[in-house]
Amino acid sequence: MSSGKIVAALLVVAAFVGGSYYGSVQVAAPVITNSSEGASYGGGYEQSSDSDASGQEAKPSKQVRYKSQVADRSIAGQTHVVNDGESIMAAVQNAQPGDTIQVMPGRYHETVYIDKDNISIIGVIEQGKRAVLDGKKQLNDAILYSGNNFIVENLEITNYKGNAIMGQAGNNFEIRNNLIVDTGVYGIFPQLGKNGVVEYNIVSGIEDAAIYVGMSDNIHVAHNDVFDSVAGIEIENSRHAIVENNNVHNNTGGILAFITPGLPIKTTFDVIIRNNFIVGNNHKNFGAPGSTVSGIPAGTGILIMAADDVVVEDNIIANNKTAGILITDHDNAPNTTIDPESDPKPDRVMILDNVMYNNGYDSIDEVKALLLTEFKQGNADIIRVGASEDSCIINRHRYTSAGVNKWQECAFTNTDELLSYLLDEPVAPRVIDPAERGSVVYNGICAGCHTYTGRMIGPPVQIIQALYMDNPQGIADYIANPSKKREDYPEMPPQNYLDEKTRLAAAKHMLSVTR
Amino acid sequence: MKVLSFLLLFFAGVSLTAETKSESFVLKDNCPPSFELTKQGICRLVTQYQFYTSVQGRGLGGTRTALPPHRDGFTPEQIDLGRYLFFDPVLSKDGTISCASCHQPDKGFSDARDRSIGITGKKVARSAPTLWNVAFLDKFFWDARAATLEQQAQGPLFDAMEMGNTPEQLLATLRNNPDYQVMFAQAYPKASDIELGMVYRALAAFQTSLISLNSRYDRYAHGYHQALSQREIAGLNVFRSFVARCAECHQPPLFTNNQIAVIGTPEPEGRPFDMGAENTYHVSQLKGGFKVPTLRNIVKSAPYMHSGRYNKLIDTVKFYNDGRGNAVPEDQELLLHWHIAEPNLTDEEMQLIVEFLATLTDESLTPQIPKHVPSGLAPIDQAYQQSINNKQITTNDNNKATEQHGD
């Protein structure tokens, strides 16, 4: 059906709806809610009930300001200085957990991957000159990290084909003060991590999202300047995220809170979008065909798709030509697949005070048609299409809107009490009882070659027990540096990748097993 | 001296028990390697990935990420009974093939065929997936039509093209076999007679013991970075880069995200288009969608894709590299997964991915194929036995040749 037909069909429907509306409702004075005082929204997150957030319950819930630092950095490691012409990766390989890599101004052409914990990569800015990672349009990603407690600061990253900074399951990350220009798909992409900040970065020219928080929890995105990209800031399949004080301009879509269907993590909820400038996001959509963002109409300030418990508060949303805020379910979103395990409806959307001006001045036909169903014309500030339960709004009279008339008044006017969803203490590595460690290594590794009785790849455990009896250290030493002992058995590969304590724990466990 | 005599005694003991066991099918009372026997008498999986966490407990992410929830908690006897059932062709209608015919341990628990061959001698619809690490899955079959291993087992058992049996005949066969009567009584001491549910459960118990988590990649993940060569690490970085995006669906540590994906892989010539998961979920958006398979032990389980379309890993990588929708038939409209892009990898980068995939090989916990199964049929099947015999003859011949040469 052409869009012209849709409009015509909607007009007919609207005529009936409008008739009953004007027949029954008197125009009354609007409900004006004073946002400078009033109840504050408590959010949906209880640290004390989160098993990953240990040792939290004694802390007061109110923080003075959000903590920029998300992990304990009190243990000082070594500093490795990388000069222009040297390799950042070589320094990472030599670094131990706790160490800092200090990168001096210069041009670096490499992919830096960090598969260990507690590493900081800090660019040194001298008289405005930065350490520049330049992928020369040949390298895939600039920074790939999977370790916990990772910091990357002060770099300039350009000309990579994939992402500038990509996280894969690292917790307690800090991505700060970076300048990222023209790097393929995403600028900053922490994925599958918990407890992290993305702040004070400048990101532009990205063909998907400049900042993309994917499948993560407890995230703070603040003070970033993102522009000239398809999506500015995207919170996708993530929970407990605050997006505040960002300048988001001239993207195709400004700030997005999404559930993308078909991903292994199925929800987005508890997202606060506040105090941002979301201005003039009218850039032509240059997203890759088939990508979720390629369906975003140019001129979208905020897009909420299927995400729940999203608060939109105190933003300045102006000059976005399609609409200030679009809210949709999966069924009404273009080229979106389905997911039987994801709820397609955006429920409990909460729109508090926002300054909205000159949005929707050159909108798409679908938006115009939705306004017409409520006998409205003009510039669309807020458009909701599809199902949404228990959503609320205050001061709705200020906006040109469709789909929010039946929303209730919010019972609160601000989110002042919620400074951050960051954890009071970093996500701790799991503490393993030494005895348990021995059992894990014995069962997970040793038992692959040694059964208690009988021949497998290596000799039976019973034999080893007879030989070493009260000498676990002997086993621990042997497995670190084994020599061929038995003609009829293959030589054992060294297990020196296990640290000394772990080797001894496994040896002790091996001597203690009885069957 | 004391040690020596102890050892002698001990070896005597070992050889005796081993012989008795093979004669009368006494089920093992110890857990398979990597499993710990709890005080409750059940086997619990133990892995180094227990040291880590994962977002939402879903077992997805990077190197040090916890695994998703998994099936375990079976008794050693149930696991061992499952092993005998798995390798016994008596489970098929005519005793010609066993579960292991299509899931052979030395072929990555697959069968080295593009599509498996059932009792009719004809090819079935799709290729046999690997069974490594099925303990972590919650969807079974390429089109995700079963939610448990117990449900899954009934597919091949009673499919006319596969094992062709009926529930009645299967039950009668097992109930009439004195060895199985004893073995089921050991595995299910509270039950009065063999029931079908016990068969499915024992098969599930055995399959959940097929754990592969000690590859060289895993050593790297746990912090021993020397476990991989520089080329293999380079391959890992291409694999997880956001240009190739392999790791977005084949996510560590299982190298699958347990989801359905529409990728538009071509059918072999002459084969009709396979609707895949559309038939399971009855939604057109999943037309041509299949489960994302694990890449663990992937070099062992060629050919690849639901149709066995590709014999070599490099060809599967090339399929992705050839760009979004490159093989979608003109008469089909597919909603391709957004990660199917146009990566434009170099030949060298594709080669590096293939080299990295080889680091995911770990067959250290391969279970033993029983020497005999209670039916008296050849374990796995007659054809497999024949191929083993042939191999032995060749080896013997070679030995003879060497001996003669030596003479």
Interface residues (C-beta under 8 A of the other chain):
Chain A: D52 Q93 T111 Y113 D115 K116 N140 D141 L144 Y145 S146 G147 N148 K161 G162 N163 M166 G167 Q168 A169 G170 N171 G184 V185 Y186 F189 Q191 L192 G193 K194 M215 S216 D217 T260 G262 L263 P264 I265 A288 P289 G290 S291 T292 N335 T337 I338 P340 V427 P429 R430 I432 S439 V440 V441 N443 G444 I445 A447 G448 C449 T451 Y452 T453 G454 M456 I457 P460 Q462 I463 A466 L467 N496 Y497 L498 R515
Chain B: V3 F6 L7 F10 G13 V14 T17 A18 N30 P33 S34 F35 E36 L37 V46 T47 Q48 Q50 F51 Y52 T53 S54 V55 Q56 R58 L60 G61 G62 T63 R64 T65 L213 N214 R219 Y220 A221 H222 G223 Y224 H225 Q226 A227 I233 N237 V238 R240 S241 F242 V243 A244 A247 Q251 P252 N257 N258 Q259 I260 A261 V262 Y281 V283 Q285 L286 R324 L335 L336 H337 W338 I340 A341 E342 S364 L365
